[in-house]
């Protein structure tokens, strides 16, 4: 997220106040992670969810403002009925 916000193409589309809000949330989360390196997985996941709760609505609002606001943001992709046609890349599990 940090790299995305610093990307000129992306940052130019963000409201400056929203960009600042995201950057502040990212910095606070990184500071928390640095200070809580021995935190439980649940605590870290809660912190990630908190960050996503701040960032995702802002990003969604930005994409909705664009023409064809149909840009995939990850995590919410839906499979077509029937499980798709298998035209995507093949992923093999390796040991």
Order of alpha helices (4+ residues) and beta strands (2+ residues): alpha-alpha-alpha-alpha
